């Protein structure tokens, strides 16, 4: 039985994760940690794995605490960028004994969408990412969109793809969106969405669209359970569920 502490357990993703972990064979939630609870509850509960669904402002401190105390951690909090990963890598040293598994999106469909987008990107002249979330989301672009753009850019660089065509010279209001790793990314925040993303690819005479929609947070739970079960098998930092899913 793997003992799990859930940080941010009262939030939307945290509370759903508590229910999913409790229902999964071989997993047990031993601590539900809220915003005002001390992290020492992780140690006193005997948790071997911490699942973080808190806020970007505190997630790095939570991960650092877990690493220092020998607790494997799955990070579901958005906004865990390269700078934060670098801080954790320095903290872990050259011979890490714990694993930090950073997951931009726990949906199996979203993971496949990112994989398919990176595979397709070198075959098309143009590519842009549109992500759509509920208006309570605090960060933009989403972690999934950022990761998707990074994977697309890496695949195009490896293939020697030409720069994306774009004749825009005037955009005072930012209508062309943000640029992540050279890939245009557009964020929509609107009531009715949970988490959606579309990758638009275009070539001469054709377009290709890859889209994924999560309509309910239960769609993330198989990935959450898989991540909690797998964390600790590869000491160090792992980004994404690709290895966990055998991709």
BELPELIN-V900421 format. One record per residue. N is the residue number from 1. RES is the residue in one small letter. PHI is phi in whole degrees, 0 to 359 (none if undefined). PSI is psi in degrees with one decimal (NA if undefined). D_CENTER is the distance of its C-alpha to the mean C-alpha in Angstrom with 2 decimals. Layout:
[[N | RES | PHI | PSI | D_CENTER] [N | RES | PHI | PSI | D_CENTER]]
//
This chain:
[[1 | x | none | 122.0 | 25.90] [2 | x | 271 | 128.2 | 22.65] [3 | x | 267 | 126.2 | 22.65] [4 | x | 237 | 135.3 | 19.45] [5 | x | 253 | 132.1 | 19.01] [6 | x | 252 | 119.0 | 16.66] [7 | x | 264 | 131.3 | 16.04] [8 | x | 81 | 34.5 | 15.97] [9 | x | 291 | -16.9 | 17.82] [10 | x | 266 | -6.7 | 19.66] [11 | x | 281 | 178.4 | 16.86] [12 | x | 297 | -51.0 | 15.90] [13 | x | 287 | -37.5 | 12.88] [14 | x | 297 | -46.7 | 14.65] [15 | x | 292 | -37.9 | 17.93] [16 | x | 295 | -37.4 | 16.76] [17 | x | 293 | -38.6 | 15.14] [18 | x | 303 | -46.5 | 18.48] [19 | x | 296 | -42.1 | 20.39] [20 | x | 292 | -40.6 | 18.43] [21 | x | 292 | -41.8 | 18.70] [22 | x | 298 | -30.8 | 22.33] [23 | x | 275 | -9.7 | 23.08] [24 | x | 271 | 140.8 | 21.72] [25 | x | 295 | 137.0 | 24.29] [26 | x | 82 | 2.8 | 24.22] [27 | x | 236 | 146.2 | 21.86] [28 | x | 217 | 127.7 | 23.19] [29 | x | 277 | 116.8 | 21.85] [30 | x | 252 | -10.1 | 24.15] [31 | x | 208 | 131.5 | 22.83] [32 | x | 244 | 107.1 | 21.35] [33 | x | 254 | 122.9 | 20.77] [34 | x | 263 | -176.5 | 21.03] [35 | x | 297 | -30.0 | 21.02] [36 | x | 259 | 3.6 | 24.58] [37 | x | 272 | 144.6 | 24.52] [38 | x | 285 | 146.5 | 24.97] [39 | x | 293 | -16.9 | 22.55] [40 | x | 301 | -19.5 | 25.70] [41 | x | 297 | -26.2 | 25.25] [42 | x | 297 | -48.3 | 22.67] [43 | x | 291 | -45.2 | 25.48] [44 | x | 293 | -24.1 | 28.28] [45 | x | 278 | -11.5 | 26.62] [46 | x | 77 | 21.8 | 26.33] [47 | x | 295 | 137.4 | 22.60] [48 | x | 264 | -24.6 | 21.37] [49 | x | 228 | 137.6 | 17.63] [50 | x | 246 | 136.1 | 15.80] [51 | x | 248 | 117.5 | 12.82] [52 | x | 257 | 113.6 | 11.57] [53 | x | 234 | 59.1 | 10.96] [54 | x | 258 | -126.4 | 13.09] [55 | x | 232 | 151.5 | 13.12] [56 | x | 306 | -31.5 | 12.06] [57 | x | 292 | -24.0 | 15.77] [58 | x | 242 | -9.9 | 16.07] [59 | x | 299 | -40.3 | 12.90] [60 | x | 298 | -43.5 | 14.23] [61 | x | 297 | -39.0 | 17.59] [62 | x | 297 | -44.6 | 16.40] [63 | x | 296 | -43.0 | 14.78] [64 | x | 300 | -41.6 | 18.01] [65 | x | 299 | -45.7 | 20.14] [66 | x | 297 | -43.7 | 18.65] [67 | x | 298 | -44.7 | 19.15] [68 | x | 295 | -25.5 | 22.63] [69 | x | 255 | 10.9 | 23.51] [70 | x | 72 | 29.6 | 22.42] [71 | x | 252 | 126.1 | 19.78] [72 | x | 294 | 147.5 | 16.78] [73 | x | 221 | 135.9 | 13.53] [74 | x | 255 | 122.8 | 10.21] [75 | x | 258 | 113.3 | 7.82] [76 | x | 254 | -3.4 | 6.07] [77 | x | 288 | 131.1 | 7.31] [78 | x | 288 | 162.4 | 6.11] [79 | x | 88 | 12.5 | 8.21] [80 | x | 274 | 87.2 | 7.98] [81 | x | 271 | -174.8 | 9.83] [82 | x | 298 | -36.1 | 12.38] [83 | x | 297 | -43.2 | 15.01] [84 | x | 291 | -38.5 | 13.39] [85 | x | 299 | -40.1 | 12.53] [86 | x | 298 | -39.4 | 16.19] [87 | x | 298 | -44.7 | 17.48] [88 | x | 294 | -41.1 | 16.07] [89 | x | 299 | -42.6 | 17.40] [90 | x | 296 | -39.5 | 20.74] [91 | x | 294 | -35.0 | 20.87] [92 | x | 283 | -26.1 | 20.43] [93 | x | 79 | -173.6 | 23.20] [94 | x | 281 | -20.9 | 24.34] [95 | x | 233 | 72.1 | 24.67] [96 | x | 293 | 147.1 | 21.74] [97 | x | 248 | -9.7 | 22.48] [98 | x | 241 | 164.0 | 19.18] [99 | x | 243 | 136.7 | 15.69] [100 | x | 250 | 112.1 | 12.50] [101 | x | 257 | 110.8 | 9.63] [102 | x | 259 | 119.6 | 6.27] [103 | x | 241 | 106.4 | 3.63] [104 | x | 295 | -30.9 | 0.56] [105 | x | 206 | 128.7 | 4.02] [106 | x | 271 | -6.9 | 6.96] [107 | x | 289 | 129.1 | 9.59] [108 | x | 299 | -40.4 | 11.77] [109 | x | 298 | -40.0 | 13.02] [110 | x | 293 | -38.2 | 9.93] [111 | x | 298 | -44.2 | 9.40] [112 | x | 295 | -38.9 | 13.11] [113 | x | 302 | -44.0 | 13.08] [114 | x | 296 | -41.2 | 11.13] [115 | x | 297 | -46.2 | 13.57] [116 | x | 295 | -38.8 | 16.48] [117 | x | 296 | -43.0 | 15.85] [118 | x | 294 | -35.3 | 15.93] [119 | x | 292 | -40.7 | 19.00] [120 | x | 281 | -29.6 | 20.75] [121 | x | 306 | -41.9 | 20.20] [122 | x | 293 | -13.2 | 23.08] [123 | x | 269 | -3.4 | 25.47] [124 | x | 234 | 148.6 | 25.36] [125 | x | 288 | -36.2 | 26.70] [126 | x | 238 | 148.7 | 24.31] [127 | x | 204 | 133.9 | 20.63] [128 | x | 219 | 157.4 | 18.75] [129 | x | 239 | 131.9 | 15.55] [130 | x | 240 | 122.8 | 15.93] [131 | x | 243 | 141.5 | 13.30] [132 | x | 230 | 122.3 | 14.91] [133 | x | 224 | 169.9 | 14.03] [134 | x | 295 | 154.3 | 16.37] [135 | x | 288 | -6.3 | 18.31] [136 | x | 275 | -6.2 | 17.24] [137 | x | 291 | 132.6 | 13.78] [138 | x | 267 | -16.2 | 14.46] [139 | x | 242 | 149.4 | 12.38] [140 | x | 211 | 137.9 | 12.83] [141 | x | 289 | 167.1 | 11.65] [142 | x | 293 | 160.9 | 8.32] [143 | x | 298 | -35.2 | 5.13] [144 | x | 295 | -44.4 | 5.42] [145 | x | 296 | -41.0 | 8.99] [146 | x | 298 | -46.4 | 8.86] [147 | x | 296 | -39.9 | 7.38] [148 | x | 298 | -46.4 | 9.89] [149 | x | 298 | -40.1 | 12.56] [150 | x | 295 | -42.0 | 12.31] [151 | x | 294 | -41.1 | 12.74] [152 | x | 297 | -46.8 | 15.49] [153 | x | 298 | -41.0 | 17.17] [154 | x | 295 | -41.4 | 17.32] [155 | x | 294 | -40.3 | 18.80] [156 | x | 291 | -37.8 | 21.27] [157 | x | 295 | -42.8 | 22.29] [158 | x | 296 | -33.7 | 23.01] [159 | x | 276 | -7.4 | 25.03] [160 | x | 73 | 30.3 | 26.90] [161 | x | 294 | 148.7 | 26.10] [162 | x | 288 | 159.0 | 27.93] [163 | x | 302 | 152.7 | 26.36] [164 | x | 295 | 135.9 | 25.36] [165 | x | 287 | 133.7 | 28.52] [166 | x | 193 | 112.0 | 28.68] [167 | x | 270 | 6.6 | 32.01] [168 | x | 297 | 126.9 | 30.75] [169 | x | 239 | -15.9 | 32.63] [170 | x | 231 | 118.4 | 32.71] [171 | x | 206 | 66.1 | 29.74] [172 | x | 295 | -23.9 | 30.59] [173 | x | 257 | 6.5 | 28.32] [174 | x | 73 | 31.3 | 25.14] [175 | x | 296 | -24.0 | 25.50] [176 | x | 278 | 0.0 | 23.85] [177 | x | 82 | -168.4 | 20.54] [178 | x | 272 | 168.4 | 18.42] [179 | x | 236 | 121.6 | 18.19] [180 | x | 241 | 116.1 | 15.16] [181 | x | 55 | 32.7 | 16.49] [182 | x | 84 | 1.8 | 19.46] [183 | x | 253 | 126.3 | 17.81] [184 | x | 296 | 132.6 | 18.62] [185 | x | 230 | 131.7 | 15.87] [186 | x | 240 | 131.7 | 17.14] [187 | x | 249 | 128.9 | 15.74] [188 | x | 247 | 134.6 | 17.65] [189 | x | 235 | 108.4 | 17.88] [190 | x | 212 | 144.7 | 20.35] [191 | x | 299 | 139.0 | 21.60] [192 | x | 109 | -24.9 | 21.18] [193 | x | 272 | 149.0 | 17.64] [194 | x | 256 | -67.9 | 14.79] [195 | x | 202 | 117.9 | 12.05] [196 | x | 224 | 152.6 | 13.41] [197 | x | 209 | 140.1 | 13.06] [198 | x | 231 | 134.5 | 15.97] [199 | x | 251 | 120.8 | 16.61] [200 | x | 256 | 123.9 | 20.29] [201 | x | 239 | 142.4 | 22.26] [202 | x | 219 | 141.0 | 25.95] [203 | x | 225 | 178.7 | 28.93] [204 | x | 301 | 114.4 | 32.65] [205 | x | 81 | 6.0 | 33.71] [206 | x | 204 | 155.2 | 30.47] [207 | x | 230 | 156.1 | 26.98] [208 | x | 221 | 128.6 | 24.13] [209 | x | 239 | 133.2 | 21.33] [210 | x | 240 | 119.5 | 18.22] [211 | x | 228 | 143.1 | 16.80] [212 | x | 227 | 138.3 | 14.63] [213 | x | 232 | 128.6 | 15.20] [214 | x | 257 | 119.2 | 14.09] [215 | x | 265 | -15.5 | 17.29] [216 | x | 207 | 148.6 | 16.73] [217 | x | 293 | -13.6 | 14.19] [218 | x | 297 | -22.4 | 15.98] [219 | x | 295 | -21.6 | 14.19] [220 | x | 273 | -14.6 | 11.08] [221 | x | 291 | -38.3 | 13.52] [222 | x | 302 | -36.9 | 14.45] [223 | x | 290 | -38.1 | 11.03] [224 | x | 300 | -48.8 | 11.11] [225 | x | 298 | -42.9 | 14.64] [226 | x | 298 | -40.4 | 14.12] [227 | x | 294 | -43.9 | 11.65] [228 | x | 296 | -38.7 | 14.18] [229 | x | 291 | -34.1 | 16.98] [230 | x | 271 | -25.1 | 15.84] [231 | x | 298 | 137.7 | 14.74] [232 | x | 107 | -14.2 | 17.77] [233 | x | 281 | -20.6 | 18.94] [234 | x | 229 | 83.9 | 17.81] [235 | x | 307 | 139.2 | 18.62] [236 | x | 119 | -156.5 | 16.81] [237 | x | 252 | 129.5 | 13.26] [238 | x | 237 | 133.0 | 11.11] [239 | x | 248 | 124.2 | 7.86] [240 | x | 90 | 166.1 | 6.50] [241 | x | 265 | 4.6 | 8.80] [242 | x | 305 | -49.7 | 11.48] [243 | x | 295 | -39.5 | 13.82] [244 | x | 299 | -37.6 | 13.58] [245 | x | 268 | 0.2 | 14.58] [246 | x | 77 | 25.2 | 17.12] [247 | x | 266 | NA | 15.89]]
//
